[in-house]
Amino acid sequence: MALMGIEASLGLDPECEVIGRAPTIDPQELCSLHPDVTIFELDAVPPELLYALSKEIPGLLLIGIDPESNRALLWSGQQAEGLSSQDLTQIIHQARFSISASREKNEQPTKT
């Protein structure tokens, strides 16, 4: 149900071309479409498929939707080689900062 609403909303944006949805995903067919973004329900797609898609389609943005909590999870297929411990520490701090900023935004009271 959540994906139908997202599909309808994105379909109104002239910058977005919505291909459609399917109850099951054929990885080869999806790869042949060369999407920029793939949106899916978190509990409907096995992680192995997500990893395979991120390898097959460089730069693909994978967005998992949890309809029960109304949250979106962004999967990153970026790879890094030759990271120093300092580089890894910086990545962790950036991720923690992003998470903290997101939590603060969600905890702020709304004005009425």
C-alpha positions in Angstrom: 0.0 0.0 0.0 2.8 2.4 0.9 4.6 1.8 -2.4 1.4 2.6 -4.4 1.3 6.0 -2.7 4.9 6.6 -3.4 4.5 5.6 -7.0 1.5 7.9 -7.5 3.4 10.8 -5.9 6.6 10.3 -7.9 4.5 9.9 -11.1 3.4 13.6 -10.6 6.9 14.8 -10.7 7.9 15.7 -14.3 11.6 14.9 -13.5 10.8 11.3 -12.5 10.0 8.5 -14.9 8.2 5.8 -12.9 8.5 2.4 -14.6 6.1 0.6 -12.3 6.1 -2.1 -9.8 6.0 -5.9 -9.7 5.2 -8.4 -7.0 8.5 -10.1 -7.7 11.8 -8.8 -8.9 13.6 -10.3 -11.9 17.2 -9.0 -11.3 18.1 -9.3 -15.0 15.1 -7.5 -16.2 15.7 -4.8 -13.6 19.3 -4.4 -14.7 18.3 -4.1 -18.3 16.2 -1.0 -17.4 19.3 0.8 -15.9 17.3 2.5 -13.2 18.8 5.4 -11.1 16.6 4.5 -8.1 14.8 1.3 -7.0 12.3 1.5 -4.2 11.1 -1.6 -2.5 9.5 -2.9 0.7 12.2 -3.9 3.2 10.7 -7.2 4.1 10.0 -8.2 0.5 13.5 -8.2 -0.9 16.4 -10.5 0.3 19.6 -8.6 1.1 21.6 -10.8 -1.3 19.6 -9.4 -4.2 20.3 -5.8 -3.0 24.0 -6.5 -2.9 23.9 -8.1 -6.4 22.0 -5.1 -7.8 24.4 -2.6 -6.3 27.3 -4.5 -7.9 25.5 -4.8 -11.3 24.3 -1.2 -11.5 26.9 1.2 -10.3 25.5 4.3 -8.6 22.1 2.7 -8.1 20.2 4.2 -5.2 18.3 1.5 -3.3 15.5 2.8 -1.0 13.8 0.3 1.3 10.5 1.3 2.7 9.2 -0.1 6.0 5.4 0.5 5.8 4.8 -0.2 9.4 7.1 2.4 10.8 6.9 4.8 7.8 10.7 4.8 7.5 13.0 4.7 4.5 16.4 3.0 4.6 19.0 4.1 2.0 21.3 1.3 0.9 24.7 2.4 -0.3 26.6 0.3 -2.8 29.7 2.4 -2.6 32.9 0.6 -2.2 36.2 1.8 -0.7 39.6 0.3 -1.0 42.8 0.9 0.9 41.1 2.7 3.8 43.2 3.7 6.7 41.8 3.4 10.2 41.6 7.3 10.1 39.5 7.1 6.9 37.2 4.5 8.5 36.9 6.6 11.7 35.9 9.6 9.6 33.2 7.6 7.7 31.8 6.4 11.1 31.7 10.0 12.5 29.9 11.2 9.3 27.3 8.5 9.6 26.8 9.2 13.3 26.4 12.9 12.6 23.8 12.2 9.9 21.9 9.9 12.2 22.0 12.4 15.1 20.8 15.2 12.8 18.0 13.1 11.5 16.9 12.1 15.0 17.0 15.7 16.2 14.8 16.8 13.2 12.3 14.0 14.0 12.2 14.9 17.7 11.5 18.7 17.2 7.9 19.6 18.1 5.7 20.7 15.3 4.2 24.2 15.3 0.4 24.4 15.2 
